[in-house]
């Protein structure tokens, strides 16, 4: 290798530390494991946590896909893909079915994931209780005591104010019946995909220095009430490009006179649907 | 005085990455057997798969405990040189405990289980077993398992499995266990519910 970097950028001691944290995260589904997050050659908020997780699990045989809001061709996704192409010389792809590791910012691909795939989430604020209780000492105690009452109060206040639960992304869910966790700012549309997923799901928060995980086939239940059950977003129209229904759509403003269109946020899924391929 | 060549992973970064992926897969899918056959020699009776786990995870941050049968000078030298981990004589402060069926119960009973606010501070056991395909059948359920998973090992007695069931009851506290055989590994994290035939 001529880049002058260690394989996958991080030094071996850092990887061992992150790997130990990852194993504990898998063993305690939904619990946020503190780790000694390193400075990465990108700013916080650009996926430093996800990148450190990916660097620690990557092998030379992997094929990496990186998406940002479902798209493979946005700045963040392109630069992270290039980063690992350069420092780990791994194969990269834009096709969900061909990837063994998928690093994602704020989406879960539409195509169902398989057992031989790992999904790595970039997480800005890992603590679901943080905006309700700013003190880490307190939120840690609340997780220890399984004291999640204030989260239900927050969702109730949504109902009291808006008539329905208005939280539409980073929707809190309970993992394996124990820890309430923040699934990162994915739309709540994606929450059902977290549940009993065949793939291992890893979450990395670089600035907040936390790693957590949802093992395969693990129950992930979005919080709700009996009389206000959890629901996902729905659209009246199909994707304007591929005609798909039942995918997550982005709104695109076309002019300054209110014209707009809705298209799939998952670019690979949309492209495959348009070319008539089976979106595996 | 003779100095024996003690090699570890030939390509540390890539080989330890490959080994770790097997370990991560094992922990994410409890009871599944994954091959782990590193490319270096290890001093007997240390098993190559157990050595690969130590070399991938242990360093100066992780006190390592070895049972009496594994505390051979050659093994201690090998692990000290390859990992830099402090070898501890006490079970309680160890982050990793390398044991055999004869010492597994003692290690599991005495190992650090983490605390309510930091359950991740618990120890990880690496138990060398003669086989991962023979022995009494256990049925596993829990995160990482689609329905049920069979699991077999040789040499671990009922008292050990009683303690493993207690370990699961402590969730989210508890130890996580890697089993290493001659050619493969398997893992039982604390989240796994273990059912024994003829037991509740």
Interface residues (C-beta under 8 A of the other chain):
Chain A: X6 X7 X8 X12 X13 X15 X16 X17 X19 X20 X21 X22 X23 X24 X25 X26 X27 X28 X29 X31 X33 X34 X56 X57 X58 X59 X60 X61 X115 X140 X141 X143 X144 X145 X176 X178 X179 X196 X198 X200 X213 X215 X216 X217 X218
Chain B: X12 X13 X14 X16 X17 X18 X20 X21 X23 X24 X25 X27 X28 X29 X56 X57 X58 X59 X61 X62 X116 X117 X118 X119 X120 X122 X124 X142 X143 X144 X145 X146 X171 X172 X176 X189 X190 X191
